[in-house]
Amino acid sequence: MDIYNELYDFAASAGAFEGYAYPKVKMDPAYLPKWADHLFAAYQELSPEVRDKIQGALDRTLGRTVKGLASVLGEDDETVKKLKSMIVGDLPETVDDFQKEKWFEQK
């Protein structure tokens, strides 16, 4: 598969997961473990170079997801732990931490 397609698929999945787990939206926790497993598997398949390039953005997206899920499921939940294992940097302060300006907004 083309690396750009892989990257898009991964990013779309991470963003969808974040939206689904957002605390103001009703979610069914039964979906979360399988979704996190798939996201983790895809993350492992990305080359180290690709992961290095996207890690900062991923830390923010998954970090907001972790913040939201941990408030509902707890820090020791296996899904929360799996998502945290893909985060290298600091977690955002809140689930609403959207402070970074997007690349297309910087023009």
C-alpha positions as CSV (number, residue, x, y, z in Angstrom):
1,M,0.0,0.0,0.0
2,D,1.2,3.5,-0.7
3,I,2.7,5.3,2.4
4,Y,0.4,8.3,1.9
5,N,-2.7,6.1,1.9
6,E,-1.4,4.3,5.0
7,L,-0.8,7.6,6.7
8,Y,-4.2,9.0,5.7
9,D,-6.0,5.8,6.9
10,F,-4.1,5.9,10.2
11,A,-4.8,9.6,10.8
12,A,-8.5,9.3,9.8
13,S,-8.9,6.4,12.3
14,A,-7.1,8.4,15.1
15,G,-9.3,11.4,14.5
16,A,-12.5,9.4,14.3
17,F,-11.5,7.7,17.6
18,E,-10.9,11.1,19.2
19,G,-14.3,12.3,18.1
20,Y,-16.1,9.2,19.2
21,A,-14.4,9.3,22.7
22,Y,-15.1,13.0,23.2
23,P,-16.8,13.3,26.6
24,K,-19.8,15.4,25.4
25,V,-20.8,12.6,23.0
26,K,-22.5,9.4,24.1
27,M,-20.2,6.5,23.5
28,D,-20.5,2.8,23.9
29,P,-17.3,1.6,25.7
30,A,-17.7,-1.9,24.2
31,Y,-16.4,-0.5,20.9
32,L,-13.2,1.0,22.4
33,P,-10.9,-2.0,22.9
34,K,-11.1,-3.3,19.4
35,W,-10.8,0.2,17.9
36,A,-7.7,0.8,20.1
37,D,-6.3,-2.5,19.0
38,H,-6.7,-1.7,15.4
39,L,-5.2,1.8,15.8
40,F,-2.2,0.3,17.8
41,A,-1.6,-2.3,15.1
42,A,-1.6,0.3,12.4
43,Y,0.7,2.5,14.4
44,Q,3.1,-0.4,14.7
45,E,3.1,-0.9,10.9
46,L,4.1,2.7,10.2
47,S,7.8,3.1,9.6
48,P,9.9,4.8,12.3
49,E,10.5,7.7,9.9
50,V,6.7,8.3,9.4
51,R,6.0,7.9,13.1
52,D,8.7,10.4,13.9
53,K,7.2,12.9,11.5
54,I,3.6,12.6,12.8
55,Q,4.3,12.0,16.5
56,G,3.7,15.5,17.7
57,A,0.3,15.7,16.1
58,L,-0.5,12.2,17.1
59,D,0.4,13.0,20.7
60,R,-2.2,15.9,20.7
61,T,-4.9,13.8,19.0
62,L,-4.5,10.7,21.1
63,G,-3.7,12.8,24.2
64,R,-7.1,14.5,24.0
65,T,-8.7,11.0,23.5
66,V,-6.8,9.6,26.5
67,K,-7.9,12.6,28.7
68,G,-11.5,12.0,27.7
69,L,-11.5,8.2,28.2
70,A,-9.5,8.3,31.4
71,S,-12.1,10.6,32.9
72,V,-14.8,8.0,32.2
73,L,-12.9,4.7,32.3
74,G,-10.1,5.5,34.7
75,E,-6.3,5.7,34.2
76,D,-5.9,1.9,34.6
77,D,-8.2,0.9,31.8
78,E,-6.5,-1.3,29.2
79,T,-7.7,0.8,26.3
80,V,-6.4,4.0,28.0
81,K,-3.1,2.3,28.6
82,K,-2.8,1.1,25.0
83,L,-3.5,4.6,23.7
84,K,-0.9,6.1,26.1
85,S,1.7,3.6,24.8
86,M,1.5,5.4,21.4
87,I,2.1,8.9,23.0
88,V,5.7,10.0,23.3
89,G,5.2,13.6,24.5
90,D,3.2,15.2,27.2
91,L,-0.6,14.8,27.4
92,P,-2.6,18.0,26.6
93,E,-4.1,19.8,29.6
94,T,-7.7,19.0,28.6
95,V,-9.8,17.2,26.0
96,D,-10.5,20.7,24.6
97,D,-6.8,21.6,24.1
98,F,-6.9,22.6,20.4
99,Q,-4.3,25.4,20.7
100,K,-2.0,24.4,17.9
101,E,-2.7,26.2,14.6
102,K,-3.1,23.8,11.7
103,W,-0.5,23.9,8.9
104,F,-3.1,25.3,6.4
105,E,-4.0,28.1,8.8
106,Q,-0.4,29.4,9.0
107,K,-0.4,30.8,5.4
